[in-house]
Amino acid sequence: MKKKSSEKKRHVVAWVNKAEWDQVLQYLYSNDAALQRYALHRISAWKGRYANSSPVAVECTADLVRCQVLDKSGHLDGDDLVLLYGAALVRFVNLITERLQGRTARPLRRLAGNLNIPGWVVDLRHDFTHRKLPTVTRCRKGCKVVLEWLQQEYWSRQLEGGPNEDWESQSEGEDEDMELKRQEDELIAKQKEMEAYKSARDLLISYENGQFQTLDELSEGKQRGAWPPPFADISWILGEIKQFAVESSDLLVDVLLEDGFLVPTVDQLGTLGCNTAGPNEVRLPQTFLRFWLPLLKMLNSPAFIHLLLEKLFVELKLLATEQGNNRAIYISAWISEIIMCNSNKFEFHFETKGQKKARMKDRIFVNRIQLRWQQLLSACLDAPCASSPRLLKLILDDMEHPLPVETRERLLQLCSIYTQPADSEYDNSLEPKKQPIYTLESLHEKLQKSRRHHTHPWRSTGGSERNEASSQEHKRADDQAEKAKMLRGSPWQVCVEKVAWKYYPLGKVPGQSDDPACLMVENYSTMTVFDQPVEMESSTKHNVPGVSAPVRTAEGLVWNQSDVNKLKIGLQLF
């Protein structure tokens, strides 16, 4: 609904006062390039204050004046000027006529005619975008005509005091059209969503009817234990559901999690011959699981499994306050069933082929998939309920990169604290042995004890252990001093810092450059093998029984002529 013409709108502007506006306008349309540059700097400041709401006419004027300033500078040749003018003129025509476009596209020439823009300017824009580039003379003429149009249609009206009536009315009409279009789009989207929701429900109800009919035929033949493959009509319904999942898997999962589908009603359980699940139910009833297996096996892609688990945990979080609710029990049971299908425990490695075939028969998917373990762990901890400890243990045991054992134990303890009943009669079925009741106070005391133990280890140990530790430290220090003494006077030294040597290749030390010259000793001299001094072994020779070779001394290696000959035979130069 349009406002009355007597009501004036108040606008927040970027210029300080009317004097600044008049000065910028005068400088823009002057022939002095320095004054035009000053006006362009002021408009840049206005754009910074306006953010994304700068007036279109001001931006177009600045673009065209900038072209004139660069043209006068003489730093650009003809082709560069044509491209510069072309970008400014194309931007002007597009921005000015854009606000007149309705729901259906209309010709630019007609829209420009309604705004009194010459038709040849629109043709000039068409040449820039689709045809051969025009000459620089034609570009300059187009820029001059457009600047005159902007001065007459925008800047002069601002000075007259009633500037924006036509522009505002167009803007209001555009806003109303956009609002109506948005409302129509929202209505159409809601209608499509309702139709898709109804289609999903009808498909799932048809699937249930077909399965119940199969169940009736099995009960008449007294063969309830063996569930046959889907009939032809059920196979057709499964194909329709698969096609629907490709188009809208989110909506299909939402409908599946409603009561009466993956969460059965009491009447459905009675028809299937299943007992109502108790609060500590771990797995789904076998008959109910086989009822939905054909559908879930057909949709068992990794993307669908990830989406289903995500939606299940969201539903479980919403039901966190309803511990004994039938819906919460079956939601947690489906989560457990999916994670167990992906489990690869060690005890499965020793089963026979028959046992493996029977186990794979009731699984939603057979091949192990890469689940999003971090997201599952966060979702499980974010939805505490009575079954959270069991679900948390399944996730922790089956993770590709498991957490440390101590971290897993603490998570399970914290989970038991937040999920145990108020009467503290928590029965932990995760371990065969009886678990204590954990509280925040008990964990706090355990943390304080561990801190005292790490801070004062001598309080928990005897004096002999303390003396032994100190003696080992002294021995280690003596060894370091002895090694440093042996290397005194040589270019090598003992490294006493803690360095992760496993990250350095053999023969390289921290801080060493890749230049092999850094390994050379500062003072050295070349010497051939035959020029090396050889000491006689008369004074340093020790008689060792059973050893014929001379004993090497600690002062250095002494080679005899036999050793030199052996070296020469096996010597390889590089």
C-alpha positions as CSV (number, residue, x, y, z in Angstrom):
1,M,0.0,0.0,0.0
2,K,1.5,3.3,-1.1
3,K,1.9,6.2,1.4
4,K,0.3,9.6,0.9
5,S,2.2,12.1,-1.2
6,S,2.0,14.6,1.7
7,E,4.0,12.4,3.9
8,K,7.7,13.0,3.4
9,K,10.3,10.3,4.0
10,R,13.4,11.0,5.9
11,H,16.6,9.6,4.4
12,V,20.0,9.3,5.9
13,V,22.5,10.8,3.5
14,A,26.3,10.5,3.3
15,W,27.1,14.1,2.6
16,V,27.6,16.6,5.5
17,N,25.3,19.3,4.3
18,K,23.8,20.8,1.2
19,A,26.9,22.9,0.6
20,E,29.0,19.8,0.2
21,W,26.4,18.4,-2.2
22,D,26.5,21.6,-4.3
23,Q,30.3,21.6,-4.3
24,V,30.6,18.0,-5.5
25,L,28.0,18.6,-8.2
26,Q,29.8,21.7,-9.5
27,Y,33.2,20.0,-9.5
28,L,31.8,16.9,-11.3
29,Y,30.5,18.9,-14.3
30,S,33.5,21.3,-14.5
31,N,36.2,21.2,-17.2
32,D,39.0,21.1,-14.7
33,A,40.4,17.5,-14.2
34,A,41.8,18.4,-10.7
35,L,38.3,19.5,-9.5
36,Q,36.7,16.4,-11.0
37,R,39.2,14.2,-9.1
38,Y,38.4,16.0,-5.9
39,A,34.7,15.3,-6.5
40,L,35.4,11.6,-7.2
41,H,37.3,11.4,-3.9
42,R,34.3,12.8,-2.0
43,I,31.9,10.3,-3.8
44,S,34.3,7.5,-2.7
45,A,33.9,8.7,0.9
46,W,30.1,8.7,0.4
47,K,30.1,5.2,-0.9
48,G,32.1,4.1,2.2
49,R,29.4,5.6,4.4
50,Y,26.5,4.2,2.4
51,A,28.0,0.7,2.3
52,N,25.7,-1.1,-0.3
53,S,22.9,1.5,-0.5
54,S,24.7,4.2,-2.5
55,P,22.4,5.9,-5.0
56,V,22.6,4.4,-8.4
57,A,22.7,7.7,-10.2
58,V,25.6,8.9,-8.1
59,E,27.6,5.8,-8.8
60,C,26.9,6.0,-12.6
61,T,27.9,9.7,-12.6
62,A,31.2,8.9,-10.8
63,D,32.0,6.1,-13.3
64,L,31.5,8.3,-16.3
65,V,33.4,11.3,-14.9
66,R,36.3,9.0,-14.0
67,C,36.4,7.9,-17.7
68,Q,36.6,11.6,-18.7
69,V,39.4,12.3,-16.2
70,L,41.5,9.3,-17.5
71,D,40.8,10.4,-21.1
72,K,42.1,13.9,-20.4
73,S,45.2,12.5,-18.7
74,G,46.5,11.1,-22.0
75,H,47.9,7.9,-20.3
76,L,45.5,5.5,-22.1
77,D,45.3,4.7,-25.8
78,G,42.2,4.3,-27.9
79,D,41.4,0.7,-27.2
80,D,41.8,1.1,-23.5
81,L,39.5,4.1,-23.5
82,V,36.8,2.2,-25.5
83,L,36.8,-0.6,-23.0
84,L,36.7,1.9,-20.1
85,Y,33.8,3.9,-21.6
86,G,32.0,0.7,-22.5
87,A,32.0,-0.7,-19.0
88,A,30.6,2.6,-17.6
89,L,27.9,2.9,-20.3
90,V,26.8,-0.8,-20.0
91,R,26.6,-0.4,-16.2
92,F,24.5,2.8,-16.6
93,V,21.9,1.2,-18.9
94,N,21.6,-2.0,-16.8
95,L,21.3,-0.2,-13.4
96,I,18.9,2.5,-14.5
97,T,16.5,0.1,-16.3
98,E,16.7,-2.7,-13.8
99,R,14.2,-1.1,-11.4
100,L,11.6,-1.0,-14.2
101,Q,11.8,-4.7,-15.0
102,G,8.8,-6.6,-13.7
103,R,8.3,-10.4,-13.3
104,T,8.7,-10.9,-17.0
105,A,11.7,-9.5,-18.9
106,R,10.9,-6.4,-21.1
107,P,13.0,-4.9,-23.9
108,L,15.6,-2.4,-22.8
109,R,14.8,0.0,-25.6
110,R,11.2,0.3,-24.4
111,L,12.2,0.8,-20.7
112,A,14.9,3.4,-21.8
113,G,12.2,5.2,-23.9
114,N,10.0,5.5,-20.8
115,L,12.9,7.2,-19.0
116,N,13.7,9.6,-22.0
117,I,17.0,7.9,-22.6
118,P,18.0,8.1,-26.3
119,G,17.6,4.9,-28.2
120,W,21.1,5.1,-29.7
121,V,22.6,4.9,-26.2
122,V,20.9,1.5,-25.8
123,D,22.2,0.5,-29.2
124,L,25.7,1.5,-28.0
125,R,25.3,-0.7,-25.0
126,H,24.2,-3.6,-27.4
127,D,27.3,-3.0,-29.5
128,F,29.6,-3.3,-26.5
129,T,28.1,-6.6,-25.3
130,H,27.2,-8.4,-28.6
131,R,28.9,-6.8,-31.6
132,K,32.0,-5.0,-32.7
133,L,33.3,-2.3,-30.3
134,P,32.4,1.3,-31.4
135,T,34.9,4.1,-31.9
136,V,36.3,6.2,-29.1
137,T,34.6,9.3,-30.6
138,R,31.2,7.6,-30.3
139,C,32.0,6.5,-26.8
140,R,32.8,10.1,-25.7
141,K,29.6,11.4,-27.2
142,G,27.6,8.7,-25.4
143,C,29.3,9.6,-22.1
144,K,28.5,13.3,-22.6
145,V,24.8,12.6,-23.4
146,V,24.4,10.3,-20.4
147,L,26.0,12.8,-18.0
148,E,23.6,15.5,-19.3
149,W,20.7,13.1,-18.7
150,L,21.8,12.4,-15.2
151,Q,22.2,16.1,-14.4
152,Q,18.7,16.8,-15.7
153,E,16.9,13.8,-14.3
154,Y,18.7,13.4,-10.9
155,W,21.1,16.1,-9.8
156,S,18.8,19.1,-10.8
157,R,15.8,17.5,-9.2
158,Q,17.8,17.2,-6.0
159,L,18.5,20.9,-6.0
160,E,14.8,21.7,-6.7
161,G,13.8,20.3,-3.3
162,G,11.3,17.7,-4.6
163,P,13.8,15.3,-6.1
164,N,12.9,11.8,-5.7
165,E,9.2,11.6,-6.2
166,D,9.3,9.7,-9.5
167,W,12.3,7.6,-8.4
168,E,10.6,6.8,-5.0
169,S,7.4,5.9,-6.6
170,Q,9.2,3.5,-8.9
171,S,11.1,2.1,-5.9
172,E,7.9,1.6,-4.0
173,G,6.2,-0.1,-6.9
174,E,9.3,-2.3,-7.3
175,D,9.2,-3.2,-3.5
176,E,5.5,-4.1,-3.7
177,D,6.2,-6.3,-6.7
178,M,9.1,-8.0,-5.0
179,E,7.0,-8.6,-1.8
180,L,4.1,-10.0,-3.8
181,K,6.5,-12.3,-5.7
182,R,8.1,-13.4,-2.5
183,Q,4.7,-14.3,-1.0
184,E,3.7,-16.2,-4.1
185,D,6.9,-18.1,-4.1
186,E,6.5,-19.0,-0.4
187,L,2.9,-20.2,-1.0
188,I,4.0,-22.3,-4.0
189,A,6.9,-23.8,-2.0
190,K,4.5,-24.7,0.9
191,Q,2.0,-26.3,-1.5
192,K,4.8,-28.4,-3.1
193,E,6.1,-29.4,0.3
194,M,2.6,-30.5,1.4
195,E,2.1,-32.5,-1.8
196,A,5.5,-34.2,-1.4
197,Y,4.7,-35.0,2.3
198,K,1.4,-36.5,1.3
199,S,3.1,-38.6,-1.5
200,A,5.7,-39.9,1.0
201,R,3.0,-40.9,3.5
202,D,1.0,-42.6,0.8
203,L,4.0,-44.6,-0.4
204,L,5.0,-45.7,3.1
205,I,1.4,-46.7,3.9
206,S,1.2,-48.7,0.7
207,Y,4.4,-50.5,1.7
208,E,3.0,-51.3,5.1
209,N,-0.2,-52.6,3.7
210,G,1.8,-54.9,1.3
211,Q,3.9,-56.2,4.2
212,F,0.9,-56.8,6.4
213,Q,-0.7,-58.7,3.6
214,T,2.4,-60.8,3.2
215,L,2.3,-61.4,7.0
216,D,-1.3,-62.6,6.8
217,E,-0.4,-65.1,4.1
218,L,2.5,-66.4,6.1
219,S,0.3,-66.8,9.2
220,E,-2.2,-68.8,7.2
221,G,0.5,-71.1,6.0
222,K,2.1,-71.2,9.4
223,Q,5.4,-70.1,8.1
224,R,5.9,-67.0,10.1
225,G,9.6,-67.7,10.7
226,A,10.6,-67.5,7.0
227,W,9.9,-64.0,5.5
228,P,9.8,-64.4,1.7
229,P,11.2,-61.9,-0.8
230,P,9.0,-58.9,-1.8
231,F,6.1,-59.5,-4.2
232,A,5.8,-57.7,-7.5
233,D,3.6,-54.9,-6.2
234,I,5.9,-54.4,-3.2
235,S,8.9,-54.2,-5.6
236,W,7.1,-51.5,-7.6
237,I,6.4,-49.5,-4.4
238,L,10.0,-49.8,-3.4
239,G,11.1,-48.4,-6.7
240,E,8.8,-45.4,-6.3
241,I,10.2,-44.8,-2.8
242,K,13.7,-45.0,-4.0
243,Q,12.9,-42.4,-6.7
244,F,11.3,-40.2,-4.1
245,A,14.4,-40.5,-1.9
246,V,16.6,-39.3,-4.7
247,E,14.5,-36.1,-5.0
248,S,13.8,-35.4,-1.3
249,S,15.6,-37.7,1.1
250,D,15.2,-35.3,4.0
251,L,11.4,-35.3,3.8
252,L,11.3,-39.1,3.5
253,V,13.4,-39.6,6.6
254,D,11.1,-37.1,8.5
255,V,8.0,-39.2,7.5
256,L,9.8,-42.4,8.4
257,L,10.4,-41.2,11.9
258,E,6.8,-40.4,12.6
259,D,4.7,-42.6,14.8
260,G,3.3,-45.6,12.9
261,F,6.3,-46.2,10.7
262,L,9.8,-46.8,12.2
263,V,8.2,-46.0,15.6
264,P,5.4,-48.6,15.8
265,T,2.1,-48.2,17.6
266,V,0.7,-50.6,20.1
267,D,-1.8,-52.0,17.5
268,Q,1.0,-52.6,15.0
269,L,3.1,-54.4,17.5
270,G,0.1,-56.6,18.4
271,T,-0.4,-57.4,14.7
272,L,3.2,-58.3,14.3
273,G,3.1,-60.5,17.4
274,C,5.8,-58.4,19.2
275,N,5.8,-57.5,22.9
276,T,5.9,-53.8,23.9
277,A,9.6,-52.8,24.4
278,G,10.8,-52.2,27.9
279,P,12.8,-49.2,29.1
280,N,16.1,-51.2,28.9
281,E,15.4,-52.7,25.4
282,V,18.7,-53.0,23.5
283,R,17.7,-54.4,20.1
284,L,14.6,-54.2,17.9
285,P,12.2,-57.2,17.8
286,Q,13.2,-59.5,15.1
287,T,9.8,-59.5,13.3
288,F,9.6,-55.7,13.4
289,L,13.1,-55.4,12.0
290,R,12.4,-57.8,9.2
291,F,9.2,-55.9,8.4
292,W,11.3,-52.8,7.4
293,L,14.4,-54.6,6.1
294,P,13.4,-54.6,2.4
295,L,12.9,-50.8,2.4
296,L,16.0,-50.0,4.4
297,K,18.2,-52.3,2.4
298,M,17.0,-50.6,-0.8
299,L,18.0,-47.1,0.7
300,N,21.2,-48.2,2.4
301,S,23.6,-45.7,0.7
302,P,26.2,-44.0,3.0
303,A,24.4,-40.6,2.5
304,F,21.1,-42.0,3.6
305,I,22.6,-43.8,6.6
306,H,24.4,-40.5,7.7
307,L,21.1,-38.6,7.3
308,L,19.1,-41.2,9.2
309,L,21.5,-41.3,12.1
310,E,21.6,-37.5,12.3
311,K,17.7,-37.3,12.3
312,L,17.5,-40.1,14.9
313,F,19.8,-38.3,17.3
314,V,17.9,-35.0,16.8
315,E,14.7,-36.9,17.8
316,L,16.4,-38.5,20.7
317,K,17.5,-35.0,22.0
318,L,13.9,-33.8,21.8
319,L,12.8,-36.8,23.9
320,A,15.5,-36.5,26.5
321,T,13.1,-35.6,29.3
322,E,10.8,-38.6,28.5
323,Q,12.9,-41.5,29.7
324,G,10.3,-44.3,29.5
325,N,8.6,-43.1,26.3
326,N,7.9,-45.8,23.7
327,R,9.2,-43.4,21.0
328,A,12.5,-42.7,22.8
329,I,13.0,-46.5,23.2
330,Y,12.6,-47.3,19.5
331,I,14.6,-44.3,18.4
332,S,17.6,-45.4,20.5
333,A,17.0,-49.1,19.4
334,W,17.3,-48.0,15.7
335,I,20.5,-46.1,16.4
336,S,21.9,-49.2,18.1
337,E,20.8,-51.4,15.2
338,I,22.6,-49.2,12.6
339,I,25.8,-49.0,14.6
340,M,25.8,-52.7,15.2
341,C,25.5,-53.3,11.4
342,N,28.7,-51.4,10.9
343,S,30.5,-53.1,13.8
344,N,33.6,-55.2,13.0
345,K,34.3,-56.8,16.4
346,F,36.9,-59.4,17.0
347,E,34.5,-62.2,18.0
348,F,33.0,-62.1,14.5
349,H,36.2,-63.4,13.1
350,F,35.8,-66.9,14.5
351,E,32.2,-67.6,13.5
352,T,31.3,-70.2,10.9
353,K,29.8,-69.6,7.5
354,G,26.3,-70.5,8.7
355,Q,26.6,-68.2,11.7
356,K,27.8,-65.3,9.5
357,K,25.0,-65.9,7.0
358,A,22.4,-65.8,9.7
359,R,23.9,-62.7,11.2
360,M,24.1,-60.9,7.8
361,K,20.5,-61.8,7.0
362,D,19.1,-59.3,9.5
363,R,21.5,-56.4,8.8
364,I,20.4,-53.2,7.2
365,F,23.7,-53.0,5.3
366,V,26.5,-55.6,4.9
367,N,29.6,-53.7,3.9
368,R,31.2,-51.4,6.5
369,I,30.9,-47.7,5.8
370,Q,32.9,-44.7,7.0
371,L,30.6,-43.1,9.6
372,R,31.1,-39.5,10.8
373,W,32.3,-40.6,14.2
374,Q,33.0,-37.1,15.6
375,Q,29.6,-35.9,14.7
376,L,28.0,-39.1,16.1
377,L,29.9,-38.7,19.4
378,S,28.9,-35.1,19.8
379,A,25.2,-35.9,19.0
380,C,25.2,-38.7,21.5
381,L,26.6,-36.6,24.2
382,D,24.2,-33.8,23.3
383,A,21.2,-36.1,23.8
384,P,21.5,-37.7,27.3
385,C,18.9,-40.3,28.0
386,A,18.7,-43.8,29.7
387,S,20.2,-45.5,26.6
388,S,23.1,-43.0,26.2
389,P,25.7,-45.1,28.0
390,R,25.0,-48.1,25.8
391,L,25.0,-46.0,22.6
392,L,28.2,-44.1,23.7
393,K,30.0,-47.4,24.3
394,L,29.0,-48.7,20.8
395,I,30.4,-45.5,19.2
396,L,33.6,-45.5,21.2
397,D,34.3,-49.2,20.5
398,D,33.7,-48.9,16.8
399,M,35.5,-45.7,15.9
400,E,38.1,-45.8,13.2
401,H,40.6,-43.8,15.3
402,P,39.6,-44.7,18.9
403,L,40.1,-42.3,21.8
404,P,42.6,-43.2,24.6
405,V,41.3,-45.7,27.1
406,E,41.3,-43.2,30.0
407,T,39.3,-40.7,28.0
408,R,36.7,-43.3,27.0
409,E,36.4,-44.4,30.7
410,R,35.8,-40.8,31.8
411,L,33.2,-40.2,29.1
412,L,31.3,-43.2,30.2
413,Q,31.5,-42.2,33.8
414,L,30.2,-38.7,33.0
415,C,27.5,-40.2,30.9
416,S,26.4,-42.4,33.7
417,I,26.3,-39.4,36.1
418,Y,23.9,-37.4,33.8
419,T,21.7,-40.3,32.9
420,Q,21.3,-42.3,36.1
421,P,17.9,-42.1,37.8
422,A,17.3,-39.7,40.7
423,D,16.9,-42.5,43.2
424,S,20.5,-43.6,42.3
425,E,19.4,-47.1,41.4
426,Y,21.4,-47.2,38.2
427,D,22.0,-50.6,36.7
428,N,24.9,-50.5,34.3
429,S,24.5,-53.4,31.9
430,L,27.6,-52.5,29.9
431,E,30.0,-54.5,32.2
432,P,29.3,-57.9,33.7
433,K,30.6,-56.7,37.1
434,K,28.7,-54.3,39.2
435,Q,29.7,-50.7,38.7
436,P,29.7,-48.1,41.5
437,I,27.5,-45.0,41.4
438,Y,29.5,-42.1,40.1
439,T,28.9,-38.5,41.1
440,L,30.5,-35.3,40.4
441,E,31.9,-35.2,43.9
442,S,33.6,-38.6,43.4
443,L,35.3,-37.4,40.2
444,H,36.4,-34.2,41.9
445,E,38.0,-36.2,44.7
446,K,39.7,-38.5,42.2
447,L,41.1,-35.5,40.3
448,Q,42.5,-34.0,43.6
449,K,44.2,-37.2,44.5
450,S,45.9,-37.5,41.1
451,R,47.1,-33.9,41.4
452,R,48.6,-34.5,44.9
453,H,50.2,-37.7,43.6
454,H,51.9,-35.8,40.7
455,T,52.9,-32.8,42.8
456,H,54.4,-34.7,45.7
457,P,55.3,-38.2,44.6
458,W,57.5,-38.8,47.6
459,R,54.5,-38.7,49.9
460,S,53.1,-41.9,48.4
461,T,56.4,-43.7,48.1
462,G,59.0,-44.7,50.7
463,G,62.4,-43.1,51.3
464,S,64.2,-45.9,49.5
465,E,62.4,-45.0,46.2
466,R,63.2,-41.4,46.6
467,N,66.9,-42.2,47.2
468,E,66.9,-44.5,44.2
469,A,65.5,-41.8,41.9
470,S,68.0,-39.3,43.1
471,S,70.9,-41.7,42.6
472,Q,69.7,-42.4,39.0
473,E,69.7,-38.7,38.3
474,H,73.2,-38.3,39.7
475,K,74.4,-41.2,37.5
476,R,72.8,-39.7,34.5
477,A,74.5,-36.4,35.1
478,D,77.9,-38.1,35.6
479,D,77.5,-39.9,32.3
480,Q,76.7,-36.6,30.5
481,A,79.8,-35.0,32.0
482,E,82.0,-37.9,31.0
483,K,80.7,-37.8,27.4
484,A,81.3,-34.0,27.3
485,K,84.9,-34.5,28.6
486,M,85.7,-37.1,26.0
487,L,84.6,-34.7,23.2
488,R,86.5,-31.7,24.6
489,G,88.6,-30.1,21.9
490,S,86.7,-31.7,19.0
491,P,84.1,-29.9,16.8
492,W,81.4,-32.3,18.2
493,Q,79.4,-31.8,21.4
494,V,76.8,-33.5,23.5
495,C,73.2,-32.4,23.0
496,V,71.5,-32.0,26.3
497,E,68.2,-30.6,25.0
498,K,65.1,-32.7,24.4
499,V,65.0,-33.1,20.6
500,A,62.5,-35.2,18.7
501,W,65.2,-37.0,16.7
502,K,62.7,-39.2,14.9
503,Y,61.7,-36.2,12.8
504,Y,65.3,-35.7,11.5
505,P,66.9,-37.9,8.9
506,L,70.1,-39.8,9.6
507,G,73.1,-37.5,9.6
508,K,71.2,-34.3,10.1
509,V,71.0,-32.2,13.3
510,P,68.5,-29.4,14.2
511,G,69.4,-26.0,12.6
512,Q,71.6,-27.6,10.0
513,S,71.3,-26.2,6.5
514,D,71.2,-28.3,3.4
515,D,74.6,-27.2,2.3
516,P,77.0,-30.1,2.8
517,A,79.9,-27.7,3.4
518,C,78.5,-27.0,6.9
519,L,79.7,-30.5,8.0
520,M,83.3,-29.7,7.3
521,V,85.6,-29.1,10.3
522,E,87.1,-25.6,10.3
523,N,90.8,-26.7,10.6
524,Y,91.7,-29.7,8.5
525,S,94.3,-31.0,6.1
526,T,94.3,-33.6,3.3
527,M,96.3,-36.7,3.8
528,T,96.5,-39.9,1.7
529,V,96.1,-43.3,3.2
530,F,99.9,-44.1,2.8
531,D,100.9,-40.8,4.5
532,Q,99.0,-41.6,7.7
533,P,101.3,-42.1,10.7
534,V,101.6,-45.8,11.9
535,E,102.6,-46.5,15.4
536,M,104.5,-49.7,16.2
537,E,102.4,-52.1,18.2
538,S,105.4,-53.1,20.5
539,S,104.5,-50.9,23.4
540,T,100.7,-50.9,23.2
541,K,100.1,-54.5,22.0
542,H,98.2,-56.7,24.3
543,N,98.3,-60.4,24.0
544,V,94.7,-61.7,23.8
545,P,94.2,-65.4,23.5
546,G,92.7,-66.5,20.2
547,V,93.0,-63.1,18.5
548,S,95.5,-62.7,15.8
549,A,94.7,-59.1,14.7
550,P,96.3,-56.2,16.6
551,V,94.2,-54.5,19.3
552,R,93.1,-50.9,18.5
553,T,94.0,-48.3,21.0
554,A,91.8,-45.5,22.4
555,E,94.1,-42.7,20.9
556,G,93.1,-43.5,17.3
557,L,92.8,-46.2,14.6
558,V,96.1,-47.7,13.5
559,W,96.2,-49.4,10.1
560,N,98.9,-51.9,9.0
561,Q,99.8,-52.7,5.5
562,S,97.4,-55.6,5.3
563,D,94.5,-53.4,6.3
564,V,95.5,-50.8,3.7
565,N,95.6,-53.5,0.9
566,K,92.1,-54.6,1.9
567,L,90.8,-51.1,1.8
568,K,92.3,-50.5,-1.6
569,I,90.7,-53.7,-3.0
570,G,87.2,-52.7,-1.8
571,L,87.5,-48.9,-2.1
572,Q,84.9,-47.2,-4.2
573,L,85.1,-43.6,-5.2
574,F,82.0,-41.4,-5.9
